[in-house]
Amino acid sequence: MESSSFPWLSHKEWAVQRWGEPLYRVPVDPGWGCPHKKPGEIGGCSFCAEDGGRARQTLGADSPAGQVAKGMAFARERYGEGKLELYIQAYTATFSSVDALKALIEPLLEANSFVSLSLGTRPDCLPPASLELLLEWNQHLDVWVELGLQTAQDATLLRINRQHSWAKSKEAVYKLQEAGLNCCAHLLFGLPGETSDEMFATVEEVVALPVQALKLHNLHVIEGSILGEQFKQQPFPVLSESAWLELVMQLIRRIPADLPLFRVFTDSEHRLAPKSEFSKGAFLHQLEGTMRERGWFQGEL
């Protein structure tokens, strides 16, 4: 691990290995909602924000082209030079007709020099026609499906109103493997009622699947979500950022060293809990320093 910038395989290091330089994401929100929640409404998964997790740099630009222009300017100003990825982030990217998906994405690909395309979606929203279209694009750029698995615990999936089972999640991962598409699995930790043993079990289950990357999120209770309304009526324990620091180190040690971790910390606005202790940069600095001090690294367990 001496050659790594972190004691884990970060998105930046993975991108440099893949492209020779960093890969920066340009998010777009088409406003399509998801199978059990419409944009701007409370409902759906209990943790989901009203805007479905829309990136702040897209705010104020309603057209996809306008969002791309803002996102590219943001990336260049903050990060400098690097490759660019088109990221259909908020809500469920495949919750639309194939014609609508094609009409959204193809003009953006033609007008910009993206080398990668990433789409966030759910395990129960991968129709064959959408997979065929993604496979077409995969012939000339890297296509990633960011799959919201969240947890391997069926009891938790039921509590958070996810409306699909862990079996459905596994089926979706294998469906992507069969189609030849990259899968980045999203996992959410600190969900109400879930124990640390169950969180470790989720990681064990997921890394046994054919996934090509992970995103590890610590739960934020967001204003306007179902959990947010429940929290305001009767506050419940939420994993603090300091507690997440300790937990995520143990998770990282249990993840194979060659599996890139595209995210290890949640940074969101309009949260009710936990209270902010770290900026993203400060958290990563603390995580790196603590792991090096303890001699810990990804995959050692």
C-alpha positions as CSV (number, residue, x, y, z in Angstrom):
1,M,0.0,0.0,0.0
2,E,3.0,2.3,0.1
3,S,2.3,3.6,-3.4
4,S,-1.3,4.6,-2.7
5,S,-2.3,8.1,-1.8
6,F,-4.7,6.6,0.7
7,P,-4.7,3.3,2.6
8,W,-7.6,2.3,0.4
9,L,-8.2,2.4,-3.4
10,S,-9.8,5.8,-3.9
11,H,-11.8,6.9,-7.0
12,K,-8.9,9.3,-7.9
13,E,-6.2,6.6,-7.7
14,W,-8.4,4.2,-9.6
15,A,-9.1,6.8,-12.4
16,V,-5.4,7.6,-12.7
17,Q,-4.7,3.9,-13.1
18,R,-7.5,3.6,-15.7
19,W,-7.1,6.9,-17.6
20,G,-3.7,8.3,-16.6
21,E,-5.4,11.3,-14.9
22,P,-8.3,12.0,-12.6
23,L,-11.9,11.5,-13.7
24,Y,-14.4,14.2,-12.7
25,R,-18.1,13.8,-12.7
26,V,-20.6,16.1,-14.3
27,P,-24.0,15.4,-12.8
28,V,-27.4,15.8,-14.6
29,D,-30.9,15.5,-13.1
30,P,-33.5,14.7,-15.7
31,G,-36.3,15.0,-13.1
32,W,-37.8,11.6,-13.8
33,G,-38.5,10.5,-10.2
34,C,-38.5,6.8,-9.3
35,P,-41.0,3.9,-9.3
36,H,-42.5,4.8,-6.0
37,K,-41.8,8.5,-5.6
38,K,-42.5,11.6,-7.7
39,P,-40.2,14.6,-7.7
40,G,-40.9,17.1,-5.0
41,E,-43.0,14.7,-2.9
42,I,-42.3,13.1,0.4
43,G,-42.5,9.3,0.0
44,G,-40.5,6.5,-1.4
45,C,-37.5,5.2,0.5
46,S,-37.5,6.7,4.0
47,F,-34.0,8.3,3.7
48,C,-34.6,9.9,0.3
49,A,-34.5,13.7,0.0
50,E,-37.3,15.7,-1.8
51,D,-34.9,16.3,-4.7
52,G,-33.7,12.7,-4.9
53,G,-30.1,13.6,-4.1
54,R,-29.7,16.2,-6.8
55,A,-26.1,17.7,-6.9
56,R,-25.8,21.3,-5.7
57,Q,-23.8,22.3,-8.8
58,T,-26.9,21.6,-11.1
59,L,-29.2,23.9,-9.1
60,G,-30.3,27.0,-11.1
61,A,-29.9,25.2,-14.5
62,D,-33.1,23.4,-15.6
63,S,-32.0,22.1,-19.0
64,P,-29.6,19.1,-19.2
65,A,-27.2,21.2,-21.4
66,G,-27.3,24.0,-18.9
67,Q,-26.6,21.5,-16.0
68,V,-23.7,20.1,-17.9
69,A,-22.2,23.6,-18.6
70,K,-22.5,24.4,-14.9
71,G,-21.1,21.0,-13.8
72,M,-18.1,21.2,-16.2
73,A,-17.3,24.8,-15.0
74,F,-17.5,23.6,-11.4
75,A,-15.2,20.6,-12.1
76,R,-12.6,22.7,-13.9
77,E,-12.6,25.5,-11.3
78,R,-12.4,23.1,-8.3
79,Y,-10.3,20.3,-9.6
80,G,-8.4,21.5,-12.7
81,E,-7.7,19.2,-15.7
82,G,-8.9,15.7,-16.0
83,K,-11.2,13.4,-17.9
84,L,-15.0,13.9,-17.6
85,E,-17.8,11.5,-16.8
86,L,-21.5,12.3,-17.5
87,Y,-23.4,11.3,-14.3
88,I,-27.2,10.9,-14.3
89,Q,-27.4,11.1,-10.6
90,A,-30.7,12.0,-8.9
91,Y,-33.6,9.6,-8.5
92,T,-33.7,6.6,-10.9
93,A,-32.0,7.2,-14.3
94,T,-33.6,4.1,-15.9
95,F,-37.1,5.1,-14.8
96,S,-38.1,6.3,-18.2
97,S,-38.7,5.1,-21.7
98,V,-35.6,4.1,-23.8
99,D,-36.5,6.9,-26.2
100,A,-36.4,9.4,-23.4
101,L,-33.1,8.1,-22.1
102,K,-31.6,8.2,-25.6
103,A,-33.0,11.7,-26.2
104,L,-31.4,13.0,-23.0
105,I,-28.0,11.4,-23.2
106,E,-27.0,11.2,-26.8
107,P,-26.9,15.0,-27.4
108,L,-24.8,15.5,-24.3
109,L,-22.4,12.8,-25.4
110,E,-22.1,14.3,-28.9
111,A,-21.6,17.9,-27.6
112,N,-19.0,17.1,-25.0
113,S,-15.8,15.0,-24.6
114,F,-17.0,12.5,-22.0
115,V,-15.1,9.3,-21.7
116,S,-17.5,7.7,-19.2
117,L,-21.2,7.5,-18.5
118,S,-22.7,6.6,-15.1
119,L,-26.3,6.2,-14.3
120,G,-27.8,5.8,-10.8
121,T,-30.7,3.4,-10.5
122,R,-32.5,0.7,-8.5
123,P,-32.3,-3.1,-8.6
124,D,-36.0,-3.3,-9.6
125,C,-35.6,-0.8,-12.5
126,L,-33.4,-2.5,-15.1
127,P,-35.6,-3.3,-18.1
128,P,-34.0,-5.3,-21.0
129,A,-34.4,-2.4,-23.4
130,S,-32.5,0.0,-21.2
131,L,-29.7,-2.5,-20.7
132,E,-29.4,-2.9,-24.5
133,L,-29.1,0.8,-24.9
134,L,-26.4,1.0,-22.2
135,L,-24.6,-1.8,-23.9
136,E,-24.6,0.2,-27.2
137,W,-22.9,3.2,-25.5
138,N,-20.5,0.8,-23.7
139,Q,-18.9,0.1,-27.1
140,H,-17.3,3.5,-27.3
141,L,-17.1,4.8,-23.6
142,D,-17.1,3.3,-20.1
143,V,-20.6,2.8,-18.9
144,W,-21.3,2.3,-15.2
145,V,-24.5,1.5,-13.4
146,E,-24.6,2.9,-9.9
147,L,-26.9,0.4,-8.2
148,G,-28.6,1.4,-4.9
149,L,-28.4,-1.8,-2.9
150,Q,-28.2,0.0,0.5
151,T,-28.2,-3.1,2.7
152,A,-28.3,-6.9,2.4
153,Q,-30.8,-7.1,5.4
154,D,-34.4,-7.8,4.3
155,A,-35.8,-6.5,7.6
156,T,-34.0,-3.2,7.0
157,L,-35.1,-2.9,3.4
158,L,-38.7,-3.4,4.6
159,R,-38.3,-0.7,7.4
160,I,-36.9,1.9,5.0
161,N,-39.7,1.2,2.4
162,R,-37.3,0.1,-0.2
163,Q,-39.9,-2.1,-1.9
164,H,-37.5,-4.7,-3.1
165,S,-35.7,-7.7,-1.5
166,W,-32.1,-8.5,-1.1
167,A,-32.7,-11.4,-3.6
168,K,-33.8,-8.7,-6.1
169,S,-30.6,-6.8,-5.5
170,K,-28.4,-9.8,-6.2
171,E,-30.4,-10.6,-9.3
172,A,-29.8,-7.1,-10.6
173,V,-26.0,-7.3,-10.0
174,Y,-25.8,-10.6,-12.0
175,K,-28.0,-9.1,-14.7
176,L,-25.4,-6.3,-15.2
177,Q,-22.6,-8.9,-15.2
178,E,-24.4,-10.9,-17.9
179,A,-24.8,-7.6,-19.9
180,G,-21.1,-6.8,-19.6
181,L,-21.8,-3.5,-17.7
182,N,-19.8,-2.1,-14.8
183,C,-21.6,-2.0,-11.4
184,C,-20.9,0.4,-8.6
185,A,-22.9,-0.7,-5.6
186,H,-24.2,1.9,-3.2
187,L,-24.3,0.9,0.5
188,L,-25.9,2.9,3.3
189,F,-24.8,2.4,6.9
190,G,-26.4,3.5,10.2
191,L,-29.9,2.8,9.1
192,P,-32.4,2.7,12.1
193,G,-32.5,-0.7,13.8
194,E,-29.4,-2.1,12.0
195,T,-26.5,-3.5,14.1
196,S,-22.8,-3.3,13.3
197,D,-22.8,-7.1,12.8
198,E,-25.5,-6.7,10.2
199,M,-23.5,-3.9,8.5
200,F,-20.4,-6.2,8.4
201,A,-22.6,-9.0,7.0
202,T,-23.8,-6.7,4.2
203,V,-20.2,-5.9,3.2
204,E,-19.4,-9.6,3.2
205,E,-22.4,-10.4,1.0
206,V,-21.8,-7.5,-1.5
207,V,-18.1,-8.1,-2.0
208,A,-18.9,-11.7,-2.9
209,L,-20.9,-10.4,-5.9
210,P,-19.5,-9.3,-9.3
211,V,-19.4,-5.6,-8.5
212,Q,-16.6,-3.4,-9.8
213,A,-16.7,-0.6,-7.3
214,L,-18.4,0.5,-4.0
215,K,-19.8,3.7,-2.5
216,L,-20.0,3.7,1.3
217,H,-22.5,6.2,2.7
218,N,-23.1,7.1,6.3
219,L,-26.8,7.9,6.9
220,H,-27.9,11.5,6.9
221,V,-31.4,12.3,8.1
222,I,-32.6,14.9,5.6
223,E,-35.2,17.6,5.9
224,G,-38.2,16.6,3.8
225,S,-37.6,12.9,3.9
226,I,-39.8,10.3,5.7
227,L,-37.0,9.7,8.2
228,G,-36.7,13.5,8.6
229,E,-40.4,13.8,9.6
230,Q,-40.0,10.8,12.0
231,F,-36.9,12.4,13.5
232,K,-38.6,15.7,14.2
233,Q,-41.5,13.9,15.9
234,Q,-39.3,11.6,17.9
235,P,-35.5,11.8,17.6
236,F,-33.7,8.5,17.3
237,P,-30.0,7.6,17.5
238,V,-28.0,8.5,14.4
239,L,-24.4,7.5,13.7
240,S,-22.2,10.5,14.4
241,E,-19.4,11.3,12.0
242,S,-16.8,10.3,14.6
243,A,-18.5,7.0,15.0
244,W,-18.6,6.6,11.2
245,L,-14.9,7.2,11.1
246,E,-14.4,4.2,13.4
247,L,-16.9,2.0,11.6
248,V,-15.8,2.8,8.0
249,M,-12.2,1.8,8.9
250,Q,-13.4,-1.6,9.9
251,L,-15.5,-1.9,6.7
252,I,-12.6,-0.9,4.5
253,R,-10.4,-3.5,6.1
254,R,-13.0,-6.1,5.1
255,I,-13.2,-5.0,1.4
256,P,-10.8,-6.6,-1.2
257,A,-7.9,-4.3,-1.9
258,D,-8.5,-4.3,-5.7
259,L,-12.1,-3.0,-5.3
260,P,-12.2,0.8,-5.7
261,L,-14.1,2.8,-3.1
262,F,-15.7,5.7,-5.0
263,R,-17.0,7.3,-1.8
264,V,-16.4,6.8,1.9
265,F,-18.2,9.8,3.4
266,T,-21.6,11.4,2.9
267,D,-21.7,15.2,2.4
268,S,-25.3,16.5,2.0
269,E,-27.2,19.7,2.7
270,H,-30.4,20.2,4.7
271,R,-29.6,17.5,7.2
272,L,-31.2,17.2,10.6
273,A,-28.7,14.7,11.9
274,P,-25.9,13.9,12.5
275,K,-24.4,17.2,13.4
276,S,-21.5,18.2,11.2
277,E,-18.1,17.5,12.6
278,F,-16.0,17.3,9.5
279,S,-15.8,18.8,6.0
280,K,-15.3,16.1,3.3
281,G,-11.6,17.1,3.1
282,A,-11.1,17.1,6.8
283,F,-12.8,13.7,7.2
284,L,-10.6,12.1,4.5
285,H,-7.5,13.6,6.1
286,Q,-8.5,12.2,9.5
287,L,-9.4,8.8,8.0
288,E,-6.2,8.5,6.2
289,G,-4.1,9.6,9.2
290,T,-5.8,7.3,11.6
291,M,-5.5,4.3,9.4
292,R,-1.8,4.9,8.7
293,E,-1.2,5.5,12.4
294,R,-2.9,2.1,13.2
295,G,-1.2,0.3,10.3
296,W,-4.6,-0.5,8.8
297,F,-5.3,-0.8,5.1
298,Q,-8.0,-2.0,2.7
299,G,-8.4,-5.7,2.4
300,E,-6.3,-6.8,5.3
301,L,-9.1,-8.7,7.0
